[in-house]
Amino acid sequence: MRFMGVLTGAILWCLAVPGQAADLQMDGQFVQGGYAMGYVSPGSRVDFDGLDVPVGVGGDFFIGFHRDEQAEPVLKITHTDGRTEERTLSIKQRQYDIQRIDGLPDEKVTPPPEVTERIAADAALVAKARARRTPRAYFETGWMWPCVGPITGVFGSQRILNGEPRQPHYGVDIAAPLGTPVVAPADGVVSLVAPDMYFSGATLMIDHGRGLASAFLHLQSIEVSEGQVVRKGDRIATLGGSGRATGPHLDWRINWFDKRLDAELFVGPMPSE
């Protein structure tokens, strides 16, 4: 398959129609938080989970599987001759680390009312950046870790504070000294520069194309501007502890539109320093 250079540690899977092997082919990581690259006949349309999937001129496409993706989502293909077919995918379900903490003061669990509007405004900016449908697949040049260090937080984990479930952790946390350079993990276009968000502090997002985007949270400084094209390995920021962070670290997240993906599945094991 043409996409194997992008899929680190991929599980190979091919969906081919008997007698029409080129109609639908896929390979990837079919697990919650994972993703797949696919190929259909050029000009075909692809629908996944109610979303009109961007398809390249050559018939290539990307889809992602949310943290809580159902076990058997349906992929629908409409071919250029009007034929339609539906394929049920098999998505491996994961067990996540759930931590319960009780007896915390209310102010440590629920943000004060006076910051509600600020939080909503932050969320709107992030949602706008995630909704971009850039046709170019910048990510095809491959992936790398944005910085190197011990992993202190993993994708999918969740805390229940005073009996109230909090949002799951959708990123991977990398501990490193304050000011450590952060580089672009893949090619893309800077889609959001926000110097002071309530939860995530200095926040940067990169649009990697086809609905795929990286977010970098709790930064100390941001060294790129919105609309700037960056290449894999380019310096983009420095690691910090801004926002509601307990210490210096990088929280790196990947989304496919609104679906939360596991960044570690794109890059493989953390390299030694």
C-alpha positions as CSV (number, residue, x, y, z in Angstrom):
1,M,0.0,0.0,0.0
2,R,1.2,3.5,-0.7
3,F,0.7,4.7,2.9
4,M,2.9,2.3,4.8
5,G,5.5,4.9,5.3
6,V,3.0,6.8,7.4
7,L,1.8,3.9,9.6
8,T,4.2,3.1,12.4
9,G,3.6,-0.3,13.7
10,A,0.5,-0.7,11.7
11,I,-1.9,-3.6,11.7
12,L,-2.4,-4.5,8.0
13,W,-6.0,-5.0,6.9
14,C,-7.4,-5.1,3.3
15,L,-11.0,-4.7,2.4
16,A,-11.4,-5.7,-1.2
17,V,-14.5,-6.5,-3.1
18,P,-14.2,-9.9,-4.9
19,G,-13.4,-9.2,-8.6
20,Q,-12.9,-5.5,-7.8
21,A,-9.9,-5.4,-5.6
22,A,-9.1,-1.8,-6.2
23,D,-12.5,-0.5,-5.0
24,L,-11.6,-0.4,-1.3
25,Q,-8.3,-1.1,0.3
26,M,-7.2,-0.1,3.9
27,D,-4.5,-0.5,6.4
28,G,-3.9,1.0,9.8
29,Q,-4.5,0.6,13.5
30,F,-8.0,-0.6,14.0
31,V,-8.2,0.2,17.7
32,Q,-9.9,2.9,19.8
33,G,-7.7,6.0,19.4
34,G,-6.2,4.5,16.2
35,Y,-6.6,5.4,12.5
36,A,-6.5,4.0,9.0
37,M,-5.5,5.0,5.6
38,G,-7.5,3.8,2.7
39,Y,-7.9,3.8,-1.1
40,V,-11.0,3.8,-3.3
41,S,-11.4,4.3,-7.0
42,P,-10.7,8.0,-7.8
43,G,-13.9,10.1,-7.7
44,S,-15.6,7.9,-5.2
45,R,-17.2,9.3,-2.0
46,V,-16.5,8.0,1.5
47,D,-18.7,8.4,4.5
48,F,-17.7,7.3,8.0
49,D,-19.8,7.7,11.1
50,G,-21.9,10.3,9.3
51,L,-18.9,12.4,8.2
52,D,-18.2,13.2,4.6
53,V,-14.6,12.1,4.5
54,P,-12.1,14.1,2.4
55,V,-10.8,12.0,-0.5
56,G,-7.7,12.9,-2.5
57,V,-7.8,13.0,-6.3
58,G,-6.1,9.6,-6.4
59,G,-8.7,8.1,-4.2
60,D,-6.7,8.1,-0.9
61,F,-8.4,9.0,2.4
62,F,-7.8,9.0,6.1
63,I,-10.2,8.1,9.0
64,G,-9.7,8.1,12.7
65,F,-11.3,6.2,15.6
66,H,-12.3,8.0,18.8
67,R,-11.3,7.0,22.3
68,D,-14.8,5.6,22.7
69,E,-15.3,4.4,19.2
70,Q,-18.0,1.7,18.9
71,A,-16.8,-1.8,18.1
72,E,-18.3,-2.0,14.6
73,P,-18.7,1.4,12.9
74,V,-19.8,1.5,9.3
75,L,-17.8,2.9,6.4
76,K,-19.9,3.7,3.3
77,I,-18.5,4.1,-0.2
78,T,-20.3,5.6,-3.2
79,H,-18.5,4.7,-6.4
80,T,-18.4,6.8,-9.5
81,D,-20.8,4.4,-11.3
82,G,-23.4,5.0,-8.5
83,R,-22.9,1.7,-6.7
84,T,-22.8,1.9,-2.9
85,E,-21.4,-0.5,-0.4
86,E,-21.1,-0.5,3.3
87,R,-18.3,-2.2,5.3
88,T,-18.5,-2.8,9.0
89,L,-15.1,-2.2,10.6
90,S,-13.9,-4.2,13.6
91,I,-12.4,-1.8,16.2
92,K,-10.5,-3.2,19.1
93,Q,-11.9,-1.9,22.4
94,R,-9.4,-0.6,25.1
95,Q,-9.3,-0.6,28.8
96,Y,-8.3,2.8,30.2
97,D,-6.8,3.8,33.6
98,I,-9.6,5.3,35.8
99,Q,-8.6,7.1,39.0
100,R,-11.0,8.1,41.8
101,I,-10.2,11.0,44.1
102,D,-12.6,12.1,46.8
103,G,-12.7,14.8,49.4
104,L,-11.3,17.6,47.2
105,P,-12.4,21.2,47.8
106,D,-15.1,22.3,45.3
107,E,-12.8,24.9,43.7
108,K,-10.4,22.1,42.7
109,V,-13.1,20.3,40.9
110,T,-15.3,22.9,39.2
111,P,-14.0,26.2,37.7
112,P,-15.5,29.3,39.2
113,P,-18.5,30.9,37.5
114,E,-16.7,34.0,36.5
115,V,-14.5,32.1,34.0
116,T,-17.3,30.3,32.2
117,E,-17.5,32.7,29.3
118,R,-13.7,32.6,28.9
119,I,-13.7,28.7,28.8
120,A,-16.5,28.8,26.2
121,A,-14.6,31.3,24.0
122,D,-11.5,29.1,24.2
123,A,-13.5,26.0,23.2
124,A,-15.0,27.9,20.2
125,L,-11.5,28.8,18.9
126,V,-10.3,25.2,19.2
127,A,-13.5,23.9,17.5
128,K,-13.0,26.2,14.6
129,A,-9.4,25.1,14.1
130,R,-10.5,21.4,14.3
131,A,-13.2,21.9,11.6
132,R,-10.7,22.8,8.9
133,R,-10.9,20.6,5.8
134,T,-7.6,21.3,4.1
135,P,-7.4,18.9,1.1
136,R,-3.7,18.5,1.1
137,A,-2.4,15.5,3.1
138,Y,0.6,17.2,4.7
139,F,1.1,14.3,7.1
140,E,2.2,11.9,4.3
141,T,5.8,12.9,5.0
142,G,5.7,11.0,8.3
143,W,5.8,11.6,12.0
144,M,8.2,12.2,14.9
145,W,8.0,13.0,18.6
146,P,7.7,16.8,19.2
147,C,10.1,16.5,22.1
148,V,11.8,13.7,24.1
149,G,11.3,12.8,27.7
150,P,9.6,10.5,30.2
151,I,5.9,9.9,29.4
152,T,3.9,10.9,32.5
153,G,0.4,10.8,31.1
154,V,-1.3,8.5,28.6
155,F,-4.2,8.7,26.2
156,G,-7.6,7.8,27.5
157,S,-7.0,7.9,31.2
158,Q,-9.7,9.6,33.3
159,R,-10.2,10.9,36.8
160,I,-13.4,10.9,38.8
161,L,-13.3,13.8,41.3
162,N,-15.7,13.8,44.2
163,G,-17.8,11.3,42.3
164,E,-18.0,13.4,39.1
165,P,-16.3,12.0,36.0
166,R,-13.9,14.5,34.4
167,Q,-13.0,14.7,30.7
168,P,-10.7,11.9,29.8
169,H,-7.1,12.7,29.0
170,Y,-6.8,12.9,25.3
171,G,-3.1,13.5,24.9
172,V,0.2,12.1,25.8
173,D,2.2,14.1,28.5
174,I,5.9,14.4,28.1
175,A,8.0,15.7,31.0
176,A,11.0,17.8,30.2
177,P,12.7,20.9,31.6
178,L,11.1,24.3,31.2
179,G,12.0,25.9,27.9
180,T,12.8,22.6,26.1
181,P,12.3,23.1,22.3
182,V,9.1,21.7,20.8
183,V,9.2,20.8,17.1
184,A,6.5,20.0,14.5
185,P,5.8,16.3,14.6
186,A,4.7,16.4,10.9
187,D,4.2,18.9,8.1
188,G,1.3,21.2,8.3
189,V,-0.1,24.7,8.6
190,V,-0.4,26.6,11.9
191,S,-4.1,26.8,12.6
192,L,-4.3,28.3,16.1
193,V,-2.0,30.4,18.3
194,A,-3.6,31.2,21.7
195,P,-1.2,32.6,24.3
196,D,-3.4,32.2,27.4
197,M,-6.2,29.7,27.4
198,Y,-7.8,29.0,30.8
199,F,-7.2,25.2,31.0
200,S,-4.3,24.7,28.5
201,G,-2.4,28.0,28.8
202,A,-0.3,28.9,25.8
203,T,-1.8,26.6,23.1
204,L,-0.7,25.9,19.5
205,M,-2.5,23.8,16.8
206,I,-1.2,22.5,13.5
207,D,-3.5,21.5,10.6
208,H,-1.9,18.4,9.0
209,G,-4.6,18.2,6.4
210,R,-7.7,16.0,5.7
211,G,-9.1,16.9,9.2
212,L,-6.0,15.7,11.1
213,A,-4.6,18.2,13.6
214,S,-2.1,18.4,16.4
215,A,-2.5,20.5,19.6
216,F,0.3,21.4,22.0
217,L,-0.8,22.6,25.4
218,H,0.8,24.3,28.5
219,L,3.6,25.9,26.4
220,Q,6.0,28.5,27.7
221,S,6.4,30.3,24.3
222,I,5.1,30.0,20.8
223,E,7.5,30.7,17.9
224,V,5.3,30.5,14.9
225,S,2.3,32.4,13.6
226,E,-1.2,31.4,12.3
227,G,-1.1,30.5,8.6
228,Q,2.6,29.6,8.7
229,V,3.6,26.4,6.9
230,V,5.9,24.2,9.0
231,R,7.8,21.0,8.2
232,K,8.5,18.0,10.4
233,G,11.3,18.9,12.8
234,D,10.9,22.7,12.6
235,R,11.0,24.4,16.0
236,I,7.6,25.7,16.8
237,A,7.5,26.4,20.6
238,T,9.1,25.8,24.0
239,L,7.8,23.5,26.7
240,G,6.1,25.1,29.7
241,G,3.7,24.8,32.5
242,S,1.1,27.4,31.6
243,G,-2.6,27.1,32.3
244,R,-3.9,24.5,34.7
245,A,-0.7,22.5,34.8
246,T,1.1,21.1,37.9
247,G,4.5,21.3,36.4
248,P,6.6,21.6,33.1
249,H,5.4,19.2,30.5
250,L,4.1,19.0,26.9
251,D,0.5,17.7,26.4
252,W,0.5,16.7,22.8
253,R,-2.9,15.8,21.3
254,I,-4.1,14.6,17.9
255,N,-7.7,14.9,16.5
256,W,-9.4,13.8,13.4
257,F,-12.1,16.5,13.3
258,D,-13.9,15.8,16.6
259,K,-12.5,12.3,17.1
260,R,-9.7,12.0,19.7
261,L,-6.8,9.9,18.5
262,D,-3.8,8.4,20.4
263,A,-0.7,10.4,19.4
264,E,1.6,7.5,20.5
265,L,0.1,5.3,17.7
266,F,1.5,7.7,15.1
267,V,5.1,7.8,16.3
268,G,5.8,4.5,18.1
269,P,8.1,4.2,21.2
270,M,9.7,7.2,22.7
271,P,13.3,7.4,21.5
272,S,16.2,7.6,24.0
273,E,17.6,11.0,24.6
